[in-house]
């Protein structure tokens, strides 16, 4: 069973940047899918960005502002978030698989 540990959330002003990281507990094989989802209050959880077999995809709302990357450490993924907006405020969850596994979530708040 893989466990995911997230870090890097916090409070930032509009226009600022944050970097989220997610590390899987196992490194004896390469995880195929790693991605970030988010859930704002009263809204459904949505895909923000993901890497599948080296191919990245992004939600339209974050294209050009967010960058997802696999780090040098095995089964680690980061999300660089620039030009943050108030509507980016949400709990961000790391997901990896198969089989699908979720992290505990990290709060990102964009506010002045």
C-alpha positions as CSV (number, residue, x, y, z in Angstrom):
1,X,0.0,0.0,0.0
2,X,1.4,3.4,-1.1
3,X,1.1,6.4,1.1
4,X,1.4,9.9,-0.1
5,X,2.7,12.8,1.9
6,X,2.0,16.4,0.7
7,X,3.7,19.6,1.7
8,X,3.9,23.3,0.7
9,X,0.4,24.7,1.1
10,X,-0.3,28.0,2.9
11,X,-1.5,31.5,2.6
12,X,-0.4,33.7,-0.3
13,X,-1.5,37.0,-1.7
14,X,-3.0,37.2,-5.2
15,X,-0.3,37.2,-7.8
16,X,2.0,35.2,-5.6
17,X,3.5,31.7,-5.9
18,X,3.5,28.5,-4.0
19,X,5.1,25.1,-4.7
20,X,3.4,21.9,-3.6
21,X,5.2,18.6,-3.3
22,X,4.0,15.0,-3.0
23,X,6.2,12.1,-2.1
24,X,5.1,8.4,-2.3
25,X,6.2,6.0,0.4
26,X,7.4,3.4,-2.1
27,X,10.3,3.8,-4.5
28,X,10.7,0.2,-5.6
29,X,8.7,0.7,-8.8
30,X,7.7,3.8,-10.9
31,X,4.2,5.0,-10.3
32,X,2.4,5.6,-13.7
33,X,0.0,8.4,-12.7
34,X,0.7,11.2,-10.4
35,X,-1.5,14.3,-10.2
36,X,-3.0,17.1,-8.2
37,X,-6.7,17.6,-7.6
38,X,-8.4,20.4,-5.6
39,X,-11.7,20.9,-3.8
40,X,-13.1,24.3,-2.9
41,X,-15.9,24.6,-0.3
42,X,-19.2,23.6,-1.8
43,X,-17.6,22.4,-5.0
44,X,-16.6,19.0,-6.5
45,X,-13.1,17.8,-6.5
46,X,-11.5,18.6,-9.8
47,X,-8.3,17.7,-11.6
48,X,-5.7,20.4,-11.6
49,X,-2.7,18.8,-13.3
50,X,-1.4,15.3,-13.9
51,X,1.5,13.3,-15.4
52,X,0.7,10.0,-17.0
53,X,3.7,8.1,-18.4
54,X,5.5,11.4,-18.9
55,X,2.6,13.3,-20.6
56,X,1.2,16.2,-18.7
57,X,-2.3,17.7,-18.8
58,X,-3.8,20.7,-17.1
59,X,-7.2,22.1,-16.3
60,X,-7.9,25.1,-18.5
61,X,-8.2,27.4,-15.5
62,X,-4.5,26.8,-14.6
63,X,-2.8,26.5,-18.0
64,X,0.1,28.9,-18.3
65,X,0.2,29.5,-14.5
66,X,0.8,26.0,-13.0
67,X,3.5,23.5,-13.8
68,X,3.6,19.9,-12.8
69,X,6.8,17.9,-12.7
70,X,8.3,14.7,-11.6
71,X,11.2,15.4,-9.3
72,X,14.6,13.6,-9.1
73,X,13.5,11.6,-6.1
74,X,11.6,8.5,-7.1
75,X,7.8,8.9,-7.2
76,X,7.8,12.5,-6.2
77,X,5.8,15.1,-7.9
78,X,5.6,18.9,-7.5
79,X,3.2,21.6,-8.6
80,X,4.6,25.0,-9.1
81,X,1.7,27.5,-8.9
82,X,2.3,31.1,-10.1
83,X,0.1,34.1,-10.6
84,X,-2.3,32.7,-8.0
85,X,-5.9,34.0,-7.9
86,X,-8.5,33.9,-5.2
87,X,-10.4,31.3,-7.1
88,X,-7.4,28.9,-6.7
89,X,-8.2,28.7,-3.0
90,X,-8.9,25.1,-2.1
91,X,-7.7,22.0,-0.4
92,X,-5.2,20.4,-2.8
93,X,-4.9,16.6,-2.9
94,X,-2.1,14.5,-4.4
95,X,-3.3,11.3,-6.2
96,X,-1.2,8.4,-7.5
97,X,-1.8,5.0,-9.1
98,X,-2.9,2.6,-10.1
99,X,-4.3,1.7,-7.7
100,X,-5.7,5.1,-6.9
101,X,-4.3,6.5,-3.6
102,X,-5.0,9.9,-2.1
103,X,-2.9,12.1,0.1
104,X,-4.3,13.9,3.2
105,X,-4.7,17.2,1.4
106,X,-3.0,20.6,1.9
107,X,-4.8,23.9,2.2
108,X,-4.0,26.7,-0.3
109,X,-5.5,30.1,0.5
110,X,-5.1,33.0,-1.9
111,X,-6.1,36.2,-0.2
112,X,-5.0,39.8,0.5
